[in-house]
Amino acid sequence: VFGDDSNAPLRDVLKGNQGPQTLFNRLEAQRNRALNRGEIGRYLVTFVDNHDSFWQPTGRFSRDASDDQVIGAAGFLLCVLGTACVYYGTEQGFSGQGGDNQMREAMFDKAPGGESLLNPGCRIYQEIAKIAQVMRTQEPLRFGRMYYRQISGDGVNFGFPFGSTYTLALSRLLNPQEVLVAYNVSNAARQDRVIVDSVLHPEPSKMTFLYGGSGDLTVQTASSGARFVELDLGPQQFAILR
């Protein structure tokens, strides 16, 4: 529902048009319904795009979205609970709007022979493939429990994000590992401190970029005793750390 951050479509949250409260609500609702990780993966499908235009009158996700937003949205789908559904053409940045013909853009040449128009050299395609490979090799991203993470601008006052300019962060935990996923939904660079599990990251600890950066980040301690990492993310940058 546009204008209601507690009941917003995922596509609007990931574009920064509405706040993330609806995501927190949905995860809590799943917990209250006692769905375990296996059931969520088996029965719940997550997507930002499909062929039906009635619920997305503004067109496909890629319409009026940057390549980085499309990559971040697909990355989110691949890393959260549930079965990710990347509607065909999203990995190519298809941006149709309107009826069925516009929302079902062809992936083949209509000339005799029907040559495939899939472009594996497309940056979006290549980056989604990199994220998918991380997901395949990191068991927490497939089987781990999921927690949205609080953030802070000063390393002292932490809270869940709201509004349209923030870092959306979540952890997937499968003992003894934590994989942290972070996406800067805003169109400006951000430096946010993000909570991580204090038991899994005793002093001294580091987290390593698996995607969206290079090297290690030192896990720091807040005055409250909470443990966090400081992320420098560019506009609409998506990152994964372990």
C-alpha positions as a Markdown table, in Angstrom:
| # | Residue | x | y | z |
|---|---|---|---|---|
| 1 | Val | 0.0 | 0.0 | 0.0 |
| 2 | Phe | 1.7 | 3.2 | -1.1 |
| 3 | Gly | 2.3 | 5.6 | 1.7 |
| 4 | Asp | 2.0 | 2.9 | 4.4 |
| 5 | Asp | 5.5 | 1.8 | 5.4 |
| 6 | Ser | 4.0 | -1.1 | 7.4 |
| 7 | Asn | 2.3 | -2.6 | 4.4 |
| 8 | Ala | 4.5 | -1.7 | 1.4 |
| 9 | Pro | 5.5 | -3.8 | -1.6 |
| 10 | Leu | 9.0 | -5.2 | -1.5 |
| 11 | Arg | 9.9 | -3.5 | -4.8 |
| 12 | Asp | 9.0 | -0.1 | -3.3 |
| 13 | Val | 11.2 | -0.7 | -0.2 |
| 14 | Leu | 14.2 | -1.8 | -2.3 |
| 15 | Lys | 13.9 | 1.3 | -4.5 |
| 16 | Gly | 13.8 | 3.5 | -1.4 |
| 17 | Asn | 10.3 | 4.8 | -2.1 |
| 18 | Gln | 8.9 | 3.4 | 1.2 |
| 19 | Gly | 10.4 | 2.5 | 4.6 |
| 20 | Pro | 11.4 | -1.0 | 5.6 |
| 21 | Gln | 9.0 | -1.6 | 8.5 |
| 22 | Thr | 6.9 | -4.0 | 6.4 |
| 23 | Leu | 9.9 | -6.3 | 6.1 |
| 24 | Phe | 10.4 | -6.4 | 9.8 |
| 25 | Asn | 6.6 | -7.1 | 10.2 |
| 26 | Arg | 6.7 | -9.9 | 7.8 |
| 27 | Leu | 9.6 | -11.7 | 9.4 |
| 28 | Glu | 7.9 | -11.4 | 12.8 |
| 29 | Ala | 4.7 | -12.7 | 11.3 |
| 30 | Gln | 6.5 | -15.8 | 9.9 |
| 31 | Arg | 8.0 | -16.4 | 13.3 |
| 32 | Asn | 4.6 | -16.2 | 15.0 |
| 33 | Arg | 3.2 | -18.7 | 12.5 |
| 34 | Ala | 5.9 | -21.1 | 13.6 |
| 35 | Leu | 7.2 | -21.5 | 10.0 |
| 36 | Asn | 10.6 | -23.1 | 10.2 |
| 37 | Arg | 13.4 | -22.4 | 7.7 |
| 38 | Gly | 12.5 | -25.4 | 5.6 |
| 39 | Glu | 8.9 | -24.5 | 5.3 |
| 40 | Ile | 9.7 | -20.9 | 4.4 |
| 41 | Gly | 12.1 | -22.0 | 1.7 |
| 42 | Arg | 9.6 | -24.5 | 0.3 |
| 43 | Tyr | 6.4 | -22.5 | 0.4 |
| 44 | Leu | 7.3 | -18.8 | 0.3 |
| 45 | Val | 8.5 | -17.3 | -3.0 |
| 46 | Thr | 10.0 | -13.8 | -3.0 |
| 47 | Phe | 10.1 | -11.6 | -6.1 |
| 48 | Val | 10.0 | -7.9 | -7.1 |
| 49 | Asp | 8.8 | -8.5 | -10.7 |
| 50 | Asn | 6.5 | -10.8 | -12.7 |
| 51 | His | 4.4 | -10.8 | -15.8 |
| 52 | Asp | 1.2 | -9.3 | -14.1 |
| 53 | Ser | 1.0 | -5.6 | -14.6 |
| 54 | Phe | -2.1 | -4.9 | -12.5 |
| 55 | Trp | -0.1 | -4.8 | -9.2 |
| 56 | Gln | 2.9 | -2.9 | -10.7 |
| 57 | Pro | 1.3 | -0.1 | -12.8 |
| 58 | Thr | 4.7 | 1.7 | -12.8 |
| 59 | Gly | 6.1 | -1.1 | -14.9 |
| 60 | Arg | 8.8 | -3.7 | -14.3 |
| 61 | Phe | 11.2 | -3.2 | -11.5 |
| 62 | Ser | 14.0 | -2.1 | -13.8 |
| 63 | Arg | 11.9 | 0.8 | -15.1 |
| 64 | Asp | 13.2 | 4.0 | -13.5 |
| 65 | Ala | 15.8 | 2.0 | -11.6 |
| 66 | Ser | 19.5 | 2.1 | -11.8 |
| 67 | Asp | 21.5 | -1.0 | -12.6 |
| 68 | Asp | 22.8 | -1.0 | -9.0 |
| 69 | Gln | 19.2 | -1.0 | -7.7 |
| 70 | Val | 18.4 | -4.0 | -9.9 |
| 71 | Ile | 21.5 | -5.8 | -8.6 |
| 72 | Gly | 20.7 | -4.9 | -5.0 |
| 73 | Ala | 17.1 | -6.2 | -5.4 |
| 74 | Ala | 18.2 | -9.5 | -6.9 |
| 75 | Gly | 20.9 | -9.9 | -4.3 |
| 76 | Phe | 18.3 | -9.3 | -1.6 |
| 77 | Leu | 16.1 | -12.0 | -3.0 |
| 78 | Leu | 19.0 | -14.5 | -3.2 |
| 79 | Cys | 20.1 | -13.9 | 0.4 |
| 80 | Val | 16.9 | -13.8 | 2.4 |
| 81 | Leu | 14.6 | -16.6 | 3.6 |
| 82 | Gly | 12.4 | -18.1 | 0.9 |
| 83 | Thr | 12.8 | -19.2 | -2.7 |
| 84 | Ala | 14.1 | -16.4 | -4.9 |
| 85 | Cys | 12.3 | -15.8 | -8.2 |
| 86 | Val | 14.1 | -13.6 | -10.7 |
| 87 | Tyr | 11.6 | -12.9 | -13.4 |
| 88 | Tyr | 13.1 | -13.5 | -16.8 |
| 89 | Gly | 14.5 | -10.3 | -18.3 |
| 90 | Thr | 15.2 | -8.7 | -14.9 |
| 91 | Glu | 18.7 | -9.9 | -15.2 |
| 92 | Gln | 18.9 | -8.0 | -18.5 |
| 93 | Gly | 17.4 | -4.8 | -17.1 |
| 94 | Phe | 14.1 | -5.1 | -19.1 |
| 95 | Ser | 11.9 | -2.1 | -18.3 |
| 96 | Gly | 8.5 | -2.7 | -19.9 |
| 97 | Gln | 5.4 | -0.9 | -18.7 |
| 98 | Gly | 1.7 | -1.5 | -19.6 |
| 99 | Gly | 0.0 | -4.6 | -20.7 |
| 100 | Asp | 1.1 | -8.2 | -21.3 |
| 101 | Asn | 3.2 | -7.5 | -24.4 |
| 102 | Gln | 5.1 | -4.8 | -22.6 |
| 103 | Met | 5.6 | -6.8 | -19.4 |
| 104 | Arg | 6.6 | -10.0 | -21.3 |
| 105 | Glu | 9.4 | -8.7 | -23.4 |
| 106 | Ala | 10.9 | -11.3 | -25.7 |
| 107 | Met | 14.2 | -13.0 | -25.0 |
| 108 | Phe | 14.5 | -14.3 | -28.6 |
| 109 | Asp | 14.5 | -12.9 | -32.1 |
| 110 | Lys | 11.1 | -13.3 | -33.8 |
| 111 | Ala | 12.9 | -14.0 | -37.1 |
| 112 | Pro | 13.0 | -17.6 | -38.4 |
| 113 | Gly | 15.4 | -19.5 | -36.2 |
| 114 | Gly | 14.5 | -17.7 | -33.0 |
| 115 | Glu | 18.0 | -16.7 | -32.0 |
| 116 | Ser | 18.4 | -16.2 | -28.3 |
| 117 | Leu | 18.9 | -12.6 | -27.3 |
| 118 | Leu | 20.2 | -13.4 | -23.8 |
| 119 | Asn | 23.2 | -11.2 | -23.1 |
| 120 | Pro | 25.5 | -12.8 | -20.6 |
| 121 | Gly | 27.8 | -9.8 | -20.9 |
| 122 | Cys | 25.2 | -7.5 | -19.3 |
| 123 | Arg | 26.6 | -6.1 | -16.0 |
| 124 | Ile | 23.4 | -6.9 | -14.2 |
| 125 | Tyr | 23.5 | -10.5 | -15.3 |
| 126 | Gln | 27.2 | -10.9 | -14.3 |
| 127 | Glu | 26.7 | -9.3 | -10.9 |
| 128 | Ile | 23.7 | -11.5 | -10.1 |
| 129 | Ala | 25.8 | -14.5 | -11.1 |
| 130 | Lys | 28.5 | -13.5 | -8.6 |
| 131 | Ile | 26.0 | -13.1 | -5.8 |
| 132 | Ala | 24.4 | -16.4 | -6.7 |
| 133 | Gln | 27.7 | -18.1 | -6.5 |
| 134 | Val | 28.3 | -16.6 | -3.0 |
| 135 | Met | 24.9 | -17.9 | -2.0 |
| 136 | Arg | 25.7 | -21.4 | -3.3 |
| 137 | Thr | 28.9 | -21.6 | -1.3 |
| 138 | Gln | 27.8 | -20.1 | 2.0 |
| 139 | Glu | 25.6 | -22.4 | 4.0 |
| 140 | Pro | 24.2 | -19.7 | 6.3 |
| 141 | Leu | 22.6 | -18.0 | 3.2 |
| 142 | Arg | 20.8 | -21.3 | 2.4 |
| 143 | Phe | 20.0 | -22.7 | 5.8 |
| 144 | Gly | 20.6 | -20.0 | 8.5 |
| 145 | Arg | 18.3 | -18.2 | 10.7 |
| 146 | Met | 17.6 | -14.6 | 9.6 |
| 147 | Tyr | 17.7 | -11.4 | 11.6 |
| 148 | Tyr | 17.4 | -7.8 | 10.5 |
| 149 | Arg | 20.1 | -5.7 | 12.0 |
| 150 | Gln | 20.1 | -2.4 | 13.8 |
| 151 | Ile | 22.3 | 0.4 | 12.5 |
| 152 | Ser | 23.9 | 3.5 | 13.9 |
| 153 | Gly | 25.4 | 6.7 | 12.6 |
| 154 | Asp | 27.6 | 7.3 | 15.6 |
| 155 | Gly | 28.4 | 3.8 | 17.0 |
| 156 | Val | 26.4 | 4.6 | 20.2 |
| 157 | Asn | 22.8 | 4.9 | 19.4 |
| 158 | Phe | 21.5 | 1.8 | 17.4 |
| 159 | Gly | 18.0 | 1.2 | 16.0 |
| 160 | Phe | 16.2 | -0.3 | 13.1 |
| 161 | Pro | 16.1 | 2.0 | 10.1 |
| 162 | Phe | 13.2 | 3.9 | 8.8 |
| 163 | Gly | 12.4 | 6.4 | 6.0 |
| 164 | Ser | 14.1 | 6.2 | 2.7 |
| 165 | Thr | 17.9 | 6.8 | 3.4 |
| 166 | Tyr | 19.5 | 4.0 | 5.3 |
| 167 | Thr | 21.4 | 0.8 | 5.1 |
| 168 | Leu | 19.1 | -2.3 | 5.1 |
| 169 | Ala | 21.1 | -5.0 | 6.8 |
| 170 | Leu | 20.4 | -8.6 | 7.8 |
| 171 | Ser | 22.3 | -11.5 | 9.1 |
| 172 | Arg | 22.0 | -15.2 | 8.3 |
| 173 | Leu | 23.3 | -17.3 | 11.2 |
| 174 | Leu | 24.2 | -21.0 | 11.1 |
| 175 | Asn | 26.4 | -21.8 | 14.1 |
| 176 | Pro | 29.3 | -21.0 | 14.2 |
| 177 | Gln | 29.1 | -18.7 | 11.2 |
| 178 | Glu | 27.4 | -15.4 | 10.5 |
| 179 | Val | 26.9 | -13.9 | 7.0 |
| 180 | Leu | 26.0 | -10.2 | 6.9 |
| 181 | Val | 24.1 | -8.8 | 4.0 |
| 182 | Ala | 23.9 | -5.0 | 3.6 |
| 183 | Tyr | 22.3 | -2.8 | 0.9 |
| 184 | Asn | 22.4 | 1.0 | 0.9 |
| 185 | Val | 19.0 | 1.9 | -0.5 |
| 186 | Ser | 19.7 | 5.6 | -0.9 |
| 187 | Asn | 21.3 | 7.4 | -3.8 |
| 188 | Ala | 24.1 | 8.9 | -1.6 |
| 189 | Ala | 27.0 | 7.2 | 0.1 |
| 190 | Arg | 26.5 | 6.1 | 3.7 |
| 191 | Gln | 28.7 | 5.2 | 6.6 |
| 192 | Asp | 26.7 | 3.0 | 9.0 |
| 193 | Arg | 27.6 | 0.9 | 11.9 |
| 194 | Val | 25.8 | -2.4 | 11.7 |
| 195 | Ile | 25.2 | -4.8 | 14.7 |
| 196 | Val | 26.6 | -8.3 | 14.4 |
| 197 | Asp | 26.4 | -11.3 | 16.8 |
| 198 | Ser | 28.7 | -10.7 | 19.8 |
| 199 | Val | 29.0 | -14.4 | 20.6 |
| 200 | Leu | 30.2 | -15.3 | 17.1 |
| 201 | His | 32.5 | -12.3 | 17.0 |
| 202 | Pro | 34.5 | -12.0 | 20.3 |
| 203 | Glu | 37.5 | -9.6 | 20.4 |
| 204 | Pro | 39.5 | -9.6 | 18.3 |
| 205 | Ser | 37.4 | -10.5 | 15.2 |
| 206 | Lys | 37.2 | -9.5 | 11.6 |
| 207 | Met | 34.6 | -9.9 | 8.8 |
| 208 | Thr | 35.7 | -10.4 | 5.2 |
| 209 | Phe | 33.9 | -9.2 | 2.1 |
| 210 | Leu | 32.5 | -11.9 | -0.1 |
| 211 | Tyr | 30.9 | -9.5 | -2.5 |
| 212 | Gly | 30.7 | -5.7 | -2.9 |
| 213 | Gly | 34.1 | -4.9 | -1.5 |
| 214 | Ser | 37.5 | -6.3 | -0.7 |
| 215 | Gly | 39.6 | -7.0 | 2.4 |
| 216 | Asp | 38.5 | -7.3 | 6.1 |
| 217 | Leu | 36.6 | -5.1 | 8.5 |
| 218 | Thr | 37.4 | -5.1 | 12.2 |
| 219 | Val | 34.5 | -5.9 | 14.5 |
| 220 | Gln | 34.3 | -3.1 | 17.0 |
| 221 | Thr | 32.7 | -2.8 | 20.5 |
| 222 | Ala | 30.1 | -0.1 | 21.4 |
| 223 | Ser | 29.9 | 1.4 | 24.8 |
| 224 | Ser | 26.9 | -0.8 | 25.5 |
| 225 | Gly | 29.0 | -3.9 | 24.7 |
| 226 | Ala | 27.3 | -4.5 | 21.4 |
| 227 | Arg | 29.5 | -5.6 | 18.6 |
| 228 | Phe | 29.4 | -3.9 | 15.1 |
| 229 | Val | 31.2 | -3.3 | 11.8 |
| 230 | Glu | 31.5 | 0.0 | 10.2 |
| 231 | Leu | 30.3 | -0.1 | 6.5 |
| 232 | Asp | 31.2 | 2.5 | 3.9 |
| 233 | Leu | 28.7 | 1.9 | 1.1 |
| 234 | Gly | 28.4 | 3.8 | -2.1 |
| 235 | Pro | 25.0 | 4.8 | -3.5 |
| 236 | Gln | 22.8 | 1.7 | -3.9 |
| 237 | Gln | 25.7 | -0.6 | -3.1 |
| 238 | Phe | 25.1 | -4.2 | -2.1 |
| 239 | Ala | 27.6 | -6.1 | 0.0 |
| 240 | Ile | 28.0 | -9.5 | 1.7 |
| 241 | Leu | 30.5 | -10.2 | 4.5 |
| 242 | Arg | 31.4 | -13.2 | 6.6 |
